[in-house]
Amino acid sequence: MRYLIKNGFVVTSKETTQMDLLIEEEKIKRIAPTIEAEESMEVIDAKGNYIFPGFIDAHTHFDLEVAGTVTADDFSSGTKAAIAGGNTCIIDFATQNKGETLEEASEHWHKKADGKSSCDYGFHMAVTDWNQQTKDDLKAMFEEGITSFKLYMTYDTKVSDGEIFEILTELKKYGGIVGVHCENGAIIDELVKKQKENGNFSPSAHPLTRPAEVEAEAVNRLLYIAKLVDIPIVVVHLSSKLGFKEAEQAIEQGQTVFLETCPQYLLMDDSKYQLDGFESAKYVCSPPLRKKEDADCLWKALKENKLHTISTDHCSFNFTQKEMGKEDFTKIPNGMPGVQHRAELLYTYGVLEEKITVSQMCKYLAENPARLYGLYPKKGCIKEGSDADLVIWNGNASETVTKENQLYHMDYSPLEGVEIKGKPDKVFLRGQMVVDHGCVIKENCGLYVKRSTMENEIL
């Protein structure tokens, strides 16, 4: 199929220009101010609409077994929601279980996703059991196209500081990139103990056990370890002003640090932990929601190009699953959804409120994730020869988010009643129209994408 998209405003990380686009098979064949239509082409008039490169969500958790349960969204429901939100590629986490090799973990996660994904996908490898076998498996991961890795500084999956040093040292040899969940697990354990001793077992205790200092200390410690190894590092789901200031200082001193944040840390605050009954459990995630001043700091950093990507950390649970922690907040499965509405939220509350530009939206949601995680220029940009992953964006569309109009397998929406303006009208995945008039019309078209190592120029 040949598609000719005419009269749209093509968005890049640097500019917005009215252009015509010709799609042939899976690729963008031609970009020009005017392309004449031929009989073999299906012509789409995108007049008045933006055309973005397909968005990339580089932080999702689908079909994740955690806290004695499994996330509400598997790859089928999660990626259907993702493609509806304009995400033509996601990068999920193949998580190594204790006693498992990296190759076994990779095989396990491929089985979860194979044939079930409605967008293209890749995997980060979450290393939780560092030993000689794990070290030996690293080469195979790169050969398989897994070039990015995840480490935890908290939870049962955490690795020690010494292990972080060893892992970074090994991955430097391959040109790998590492993202780290930065919270001080030992201090969290002590703060949890204190809350329970004081008789606080409710969700309101959650943010008290994971204050911004816990994130900032871990960011500081990680950055010194990465500096010793002399390797680029990613701080994932950065949530606090304190954490940002630690990273900003390191960057100003010349260290290569990449910062990811999420919509929940830009648009919600810790007042959600003071809701009646058990409602606050819906917002239990880690790091927790912060204060307005933290969100203000992150918005300012985005405006000044001091953050690099906006992902979702999509990790969905039904309210019935959240109720596992009704008597003990530490047993509430941590996480919230996000893939379907990420771009809509950033457009409504970022672009339209002039906190970021439409080109910055493109950069944070598409181009930088592609560059950082070895997908560029195949994905993340609108260039001749790139995959025809495109989003025709209707800036005039509006709706109110409800649990009924979300595609997640969830019995509530943390965004219930939130007004959004602007949404994907049509989405192309490698030249196939998979979303039309905002509705998913083709499912399970996604393929696994082998990734290279990081593109040097991160904007």
LUMFI-808352 format. One line per 3 residues: number of its first residue (from 1); their letters; for each residue z negated, x negated, y negated of C-alpha. Coordinates in nm, 3 decimals, m for minus. Example, Ala and Ser with C-alpha at 12.3 -4.5 7.8 and 13.67 -1.06 7.14 Angstrom:
# LUMFI-808352
1	AS	m0.780:m1.230:0.450  m0.714:m1.367:0.106
This chain:
# LUMFI-808352
1	MRY	0.000:0.000:0.000  0.088:m0.120:m0.350  m0.125:0.010:m0.635
4	LIK	m0.039:m0.031:m1.001  m0.339:0.021:m1.226  m0.226:0.073:m1.584
7	NGF	m0.389:0.081:m1.927  m0.740:m0.020:m1.822  m0.966:m0.265:m2.002
10	VVT	m1.012:m0.563:m1.768  m1.362:m0.706:m1.798  m1.438:m1.073:m1.737
13	SKE	m1.748:m1.276:m1.813  m1.588:m1.387:m2.141  m1.375:m1.100:m2.273
16	TTQ	m1.235:m0.751:m2.229  m0.857:m0.710:m2.250  m0.621:m0.419:m2.189
19	MDL	m0.407:m0.518:m1.892  m0.207:m0.375:m1.603  m0.295:m0.485:m1.249
22	LIE	m0.071:m0.488:m0.943  m0.239:m0.478:m0.603  m0.039:m0.576:m0.295
25	EEK	m0.206:m0.556:0.044  m0.550:m0.718:0.003  m0.490:m0.923:m0.311
28	IKR	m0.440:m0.897:m0.685  m0.071:m0.982:m0.707  m0.011:m0.974:m1.081
31	IAP	m0.195:m0.927:m1.411  0.006:m0.863:m1.728  m0.006:m0.660:m2.051
34	TIE	0.265:m0.435:m1.908  0.396:m0.403:m1.552  0.682:m0.163:m1.486
37	AEE	0.625:0.089:m1.208  0.845:0.093:m0.898  0.895:0.368:m0.642
40	SME	0.688:0.186:m0.381  0.382:0.177:m0.608  0.108:0.433:m0.643
43	VID	0.034:0.438:m1.015  m0.321:0.491:m1.140  m0.375:0.550:m1.510
46	AKG	m0.705:0.387:m1.608  m0.667:0.459:m1.979  m1.000:0.441:m2.158
49	NYI	m1.178:0.295:m1.855  m1.317:m0.049:m1.785  m1.196:m0.237:m1.479
52	FPG	m1.462:m0.467:m1.334  m1.436:m0.707:m1.044  m1.619:m0.560:m0.746
55	FID	m1.991:m0.606:m0.791  m2.190:m0.828:m0.555  m2.551:m0.753:m0.465
58	AHT	m2.686:m1.082:m0.336  m3.029:m0.949:m0.234  m3.049:m0.658:0.010
61	HFD	m3.263:m0.580:0.314  m3.092:m0.340:0.554  m3.221:m0.261:0.905
64	LEV	m3.519:m0.489:0.847  m3.810:m0.471:1.089  m4.124:m0.519:0.882
67	AGT	m4.484:m0.398:0.863  m4.461:m0.219:1.196  m4.159:m0.012:1.096
70	VTA	m3.789:m0.045:1.007  m3.631:0.008:0.667  m3.494:0.357:0.609
73	DDF	m3.145:0.223:0.540  m2.947:0.040:0.803  m2.610:m0.123:0.732
76	SSG	m2.431:0.210:0.769  m2.625:0.410:0.509  m2.712:0.113:0.289
79	TKA	m2.358:m0.013:0.246  m2.221:0.338:0.192  m2.463:0.366:m0.101
82	AIA	m2.364:0.015:m0.209  m1.991:0.085:m0.222  m2.053:0.411:m0.410
85	GGN	m2.230:0.196:m0.669  m1.931:m0.036:m0.701  m2.066:m0.312:m0.477
88	TCI	m1.775:m0.447:m0.275  m1.991:m0.719:m0.121  m2.357:m0.758:m0.035
91	IDF	m2.550:m1.056:0.096  m2.832:m0.952:0.327  m3.095:m1.166:0.498
94	ATQ	m3.072:m1.277:0.858  m3.443:m1.334:0.914  m3.559:m1.582:1.174
97	NKG	m3.852:m1.454:1.379  m4.120:m1.693:1.495  m4.002:m1.867:1.811
100	ETL	m3.639:m1.777:1.743  m3.355:m2.021:1.677  m3.133:m1.980:1.373
103	EEA	m2.836:m1.912:1.599  m3.029:m1.633:1.774  m3.127:m1.487:1.436
106	SEH	m2.767:m1.497:1.317  m2.640:m1.328:1.632  m2.909:m1.060:1.601
109	WHK	m2.810:m0.975:1.244  m2.438:m0.981:1.314  m2.497:m0.715:1.580
112	KAD	m2.683:m0.501:1.325  m2.391:m0.510:1.079  m2.075:m0.544:1.286
115	GKS	m1.851:m0.238:1.245  m2.110:m0.051:1.039  m2.058:m0.186:0.689
118	SCD	m1.864:m0.002:0.418  m1.843:m0.314:0.200  m1.790:m0.679:0.279
121	YGF	m2.105:m0.871:0.363  m2.257:m1.210:0.422  m2.598:m1.341:0.519
124	HMA	m2.858:m1.569:0.373  m3.067:m1.725:0.649  m3.442:m1.674:0.601
127	VTD	m3.614:m1.972:0.763  m3.964:m1.887:0.884  m4.019:m2.128:1.176
130	WNQ	m3.941:m2.487:1.080  m3.911:m2.723:1.375  m3.663:m2.969:1.525
133	QTK	m3.449:m2.695:1.678  m3.429:m2.514:1.344  m3.330:m2.839:1.179
136	DDL	m3.060:m2.897:1.442  m2.923:m2.545:1.390  m2.850:m2.594:1.020
139	KAM	m2.507:m2.748:1.080  m2.400:m2.445:1.286  m2.505:m2.213:1.005
142	FEE	m2.275:m2.385:0.757  m1.990:m2.378:1.010  m2.051:m2.003:1.040
145	GIT	m2.030:m1.957:0.663  m2.402:m1.914:0.603  m2.454:m2.156:0.315
148	SFK	m2.761:m2.010:0.144  m3.116:m1.989:0.269  m3.438:m1.803:0.188
151	LYM	m3.796:m1.929:0.197  m4.120:m1.739:0.144  m4.438:m1.873:m0.016
154	TYD	m4.634:m1.566:0.096  m4.643:m1.315:0.387  m4.658:m1.410:0.754
157	TKV	m4.309:m1.555:0.710  m4.424:m1.821:0.463  m4.362:m2.190:0.508
160	SDG	m4.593:m2.463:0.381  m4.526:m2.681:0.078  m4.456:m2.974:0.307
163	EIF	m4.208:m2.766:0.504  m4.038:m2.654:0.181  m3.995:m3.021:0.093
166	EIL	m3.849:m3.100:0.436  m3.617:m2.797:0.439  m3.483:m2.870:0.090
169	TEL	m3.428:m3.234:0.187  m3.222:m3.132:0.491  m3.022:m2.865:0.310
172	KKY	m2.934:m3.104:0.030  m2.726:m3.299:0.286  m2.506:m2.994:0.340
175	GGI	m2.485:m2.875:m0.021  m2.682:m2.560:0.059  m2.859:m2.341:m0.194
178	VGV	m3.209:m2.203:m0.141  m3.369:m1.892:m0.287  m3.746:m1.866:m0.279
181	HCE	m3.992:m1.577:m0.298  m4.248:m1.724:m0.536  m4.601:m1.589:m0.497
184	NGA	m4.914:m1.784:m0.403  m5.004:m1.633:m0.066  m5.350:m1.790:m0.041
187	IID	m5.463:m1.652:m0.377  m5.319:m1.310:m0.290  m5.530:m1.308:0.027
190	ELV	m5.845:m1.379:m0.176  m5.763:m1.111:m0.433  m5.698:m0.857:m0.156
193	KKQ	m6.037:m0.939:m0.006  m6.201:m0.887:m0.345  m6.038:m0.545:m0.398
196	KEN	m6.144:m0.427:m0.055  m6.500:m0.550:m0.107  m6.504:m0.339:m0.424
199	GNF	m6.389:m0.037:m0.225  m6.040:m0.016:m0.372  m5.796:0.063:m0.093
202	SPS	m5.549:0.266:m0.304  m5.203:0.163:m0.431  m5.361:0.091:m0.771
205	AHP	m5.504:m0.227:m0.614  m5.160:m0.364:m0.531  m5.072:m0.513:m0.874
208	LTR	m5.427:m0.645:m0.912  m5.379:m0.863:m0.605  m5.044:m1.002:m0.721
211	PAE	m5.083:m1.074:m1.096  m4.821:m1.263:m1.294  m5.025:m1.584:m1.260
214	VEA	m4.966:m1.575:m0.884  m4.590:m1.575:m0.942  m4.598:m1.833:m1.221
217	EAV	m4.809:m2.080:m1.021  m4.571:m2.056:m0.726  m4.265:m2.097:m0.950
220	NRL	m4.422:m2.408:m1.103  m4.505:m2.555:m0.762  m4.161:m2.480:m0.620
223	LYI	m3.984:m2.637:m0.917  m4.177:m2.961:m0.882  m4.091:m2.976:m0.511
226	AKL	m3.723:m2.910:m0.586  m3.732:m3.173:m0.861  m3.866:m3.431:m0.615
229	VDI	m3.581:m3.352:m0.376  m3.330:m3.328:m0.664  m3.171:m3.006:m0.542
232	PIV	m3.069:m2.687:m0.727  m3.304:m2.397:m0.656  m3.302:m2.018:m0.698
235	VVH	m3.608:m1.816:m0.796  m3.543:m1.470:m0.657  m3.664:m1.139:m0.805
238	LSS	m3.830:m1.300:m1.107  m4.062:m1.038:m1.253  m4.288:m1.188:m1.519
241	KLG	m4.287:m1.355:m1.858  m4.522:m1.622:m1.722  m4.287:m1.700:m1.434
244	FKE	m3.989:m1.711:m1.666  m4.161:m1.953:m1.904  m4.230:m2.194:m1.616
247	AEQ	m3.863:m2.189:m1.517  m3.738:m2.205:m1.875  m3.938:m2.521:m1.937
250	AIE	m3.793:m2.688:m1.628  m3.439:m2.588:m1.726  m3.489:m2.724:m2.079
253	QGQ	m3.595:m3.053:m1.922  m3.265:m3.071:m1.734  m3.353:m2.926:m1.395
256	TVF	m3.097:m2.704:m1.221  m3.271:m2.371:m1.168  m3.110:m2.031:m1.118
259	LET	m3.299:m1.711:m1.191  m3.250:m1.368:m1.039  m3.417:m1.051:m1.158
262	CPQ	m3.389:m0.685:m1.054  m3.351:m0.350:m1.234  m3.703:m0.239:m1.144
265	YLL	m3.851:m0.529:m1.343  m3.635:m0.437:m1.643  m3.683:m0.061:m1.643
268	MDD	m4.022:0.020:m1.487  m4.377:m0.094:m1.554  m4.719:m0.100:m1.392
271	SKY	m4.810:0.246:m1.521  m4.644:0.364:m1.199  m4.956:0.243:m1.017
274	QLD	m5.172:0.501:m1.197  m4.995:0.814:m1.070  m5.185:1.101:m0.911
277	GFE	m5.252:1.117:m0.541  m5.054:0.872:m0.333  m4.743:0.884:m0.555
280	SAK	m4.792:0.524:m0.666  m4.709:0.408:m0.314  m4.344:0.484:m0.389
283	YVC	m4.344:0.191:m0.632  m4.526:m0.064:m0.418  m4.301:m0.368:m0.404
286	SPP	m4.359:m0.741:m0.425  m4.369:m0.883:m0.680  m4.515:m0.564:m0.827
289	LRK	m4.393:m0.388:m1.138  m4.519:m0.565:m1.450  m4.599:m0.476:m1.809
292	KED	m4.353:m0.378:m2.081  m4.386:m0.720:m2.243  m4.259:m0.876:m1.919
295	ADC	m3.955:m0.648:m1.916  m3.891:m0.724:m2.284  m3.898:m1.096:m2.205
298	LWK	m3.649:m1.055:m1.920  m3.411:m0.846:m2.132  m3.425:m1.111:m2.405
301	ALK	m3.352:m1.380:m2.146  m3.051:m1.184:m2.023  m2.923:m1.146:m2.379
304	ENK	m2.959:m1.522:m2.428  m2.791:m1.606:m2.094  m3.109:m1.761:m1.958
307	LHT	m3.105:m1.558:m1.635  m2.818:m1.579:m1.390  m2.799:m1.277:m1.159
310	IST	m2.932:m0.923:m1.131  m2.977:m0.812:m0.770  m3.171:m0.517:m0.628
313	DHC	m3.396:m0.645:m0.349  m3.302:m0.312:m0.187  m3.569:m0.247:0.076
316	SFN	m3.606:0.126:0.131  m3.875:0.326:0.308  m3.940:0.697:0.336
319	FTQ	m4.258:0.836:0.185  m4.377:0.911:0.538  m4.349:0.538:0.608
322	KEM	m4.533:0.453:0.287  m4.816:0.677:0.413  m4.889:0.416:0.679
325	GKE	m5.101:0.261:0.404  m5.285:0.573:0.293  m5.620:0.424:0.393
328	DFT	m5.531:0.063:0.312  m5.282:m0.040:0.041  m5.196:m0.362:0.227
331	KIP	m5.036:m0.153:0.502  m4.792:0.020:0.263  m4.442:m0.109:0.346
334	NGM	m4.329:m0.300:0.037  m3.998:m0.219:m0.124  m3.773:0.018:m0.316
337	PGV	m3.403:0.111:m0.299  m3.147:0.006:m0.558  m2.789:m0.065:m0.447
340	QHR	m2.638:0.269:m0.547  m2.755:0.279:m0.907  m2.785:m0.087:m1.011
343	AEL	m2.466:m0.100:m1.219  m2.522:0.246:m1.366  m2.871:0.150:m1.482
346	LYT	m2.753:m0.177:m1.633  m2.470:m0.002:m1.815  m2.687:0.285:m1.942
349	YGV	m2.997:0.092:m2.044  m2.840:m0.248:m2.102  m2.486:m0.220:m2.236
352	LEE	m2.517:0.113:m2.418  m2.847:0.007:m2.576  m2.690:m0.327:m2.676
355	KIT	m2.938:m0.536:m2.479  m2.645:m0.701:m2.298  m2.267:m0.689:m2.343
358	VSQ	m2.020:m0.547:m2.096  m1.902:m0.904:m2.026  m2.259:m1.007:m1.949
361	MCK	m2.286:m0.712:m1.712  m1.977:m0.847:m1.534  m2.126:m1.194:m1.523
364	YLA	m2.465:m1.091:m1.383  m2.334:m0.839:m1.130  m2.015:m1.007:m1.012
367	ENP	m1.907:m1.349:m1.132  m2.231:m1.544:m1.118  m2.334:m1.416:m0.772
370	ARL	m1.987:m1.512:m0.647  m2.011:m1.860:m0.796  m2.369:m1.919:m0.685
373	YGL	m2.317:m1.809:m0.327  m1.977:m1.954:m0.243  m1.757:m1.646:m0.285
376	YPK	m1.567:m1.748:m0.600  m1.274:m1.712:m0.676  m1.204:m1.503:m0.367
379	KGC	m1.448:m1.249:m0.507  m1.636:m1.190:m0.831  m1.339:m1.215:m1.066
382	IKE	m1.010:m1.052:m1.159  m0.749:m1.322:m1.105  m0.409:m1.335:m0.940
385	GSD	m0.468:m1.424:m0.575  m0.826:m1.299:m0.565  m0.932:m1.020:m0.332
388	ADL	m0.842:m0.682:m0.480  m1.208:m0.582:m0.509  m1.208:m0.364:m0.820
391	VIW	m1.418:m0.100:m0.990  m1.256:0.148:m1.229  m1.551:0.246:m1.445
394	NGN	m1.580:0.585:m1.611  m1.802:0.525:m1.912  m1.819:0.895:m1.993
397	ASE	m1.956:1.014:m1.659  m2.319:1.118:m1.660  m2.571:1.251:m1.412
400	TVT	m2.940:1.282:m1.341  m3.064:1.086:m1.040  m3.232:1.296:m0.771
403	KEN	m3.314:1.242:m0.406  m3.034:1.491:m0.327  m2.754:1.292:m0.493
406	QLY	m2.852:0.952:m0.357  m2.686:0.824:m0.039  m2.992:0.644:0.095
409	HMD	m3.163:0.775:0.408  m3.474:0.846:0.203  m3.692:1.148:0.133
412	YSP	m3.761:1.055:m0.231  m3.605:0.867:m0.520  m3.809:0.632:m0.740
415	LEG	m3.554:0.719:m1.010  m3.604:1.097:m0.982  m3.502:1.255:m1.314
418	VEI	m3.359:0.937:m1.469  m3.048:1.001:m1.680  m2.754:0.767:m1.634
421	KGK	m2.424:0.740:m1.817  m2.124:0.562:m1.671  m2.040:0.517:m1.304
424	PDK	m1.767:0.396:m1.070  m1.478:0.641:m1.054  m1.259:0.444:m0.813
427	VFL	m1.349:0.141:m0.603  m1.104:m0.085:m0.421  m1.213:m0.307:m0.132
430	RGQ	m0.952:m0.571:m0.051  m0.681:m0.339:m0.179  m0.802:m0.023:m0.006
433	MVV	m0.923:0.264:m0.221  m1.263:0.340:m0.070  m1.417:0.544:m0.354
436	DHG	m1.228:0.812:m0.546  m1.371:1.036:m0.818  m1.711:0.882:m0.742
439	CVI	m1.706:0.983:m0.373  m1.684:0.748:m0.076  m1.357:0.830:0.103
442	KEN	m1.344:0.542:0.354  m1.639:0.405:0.546  m1.698:0.107:0.775
445	CGL	m1.414:m0.101:0.624  m1.638:m0.397:0.546  m1.590:m0.740:0.701
448	YVK	m1.814:m1.043:0.739  m1.730:m1.307:0.478  m1.769:m1.676:0.551
451	RST	m1.894:m1.846:0.238  m1.848:m2.197:0.103  m2.112:m2.390:m0.089
454	MEN	m2.200:m2.324:m0.452  m1.937:m2.330:m0.726  m2.051:m2.590:m0.980
457	EIL	m1.994:m2.387:m1.296  m2.255:m2.113:m1.317  m2.220:m1.932:m1.648
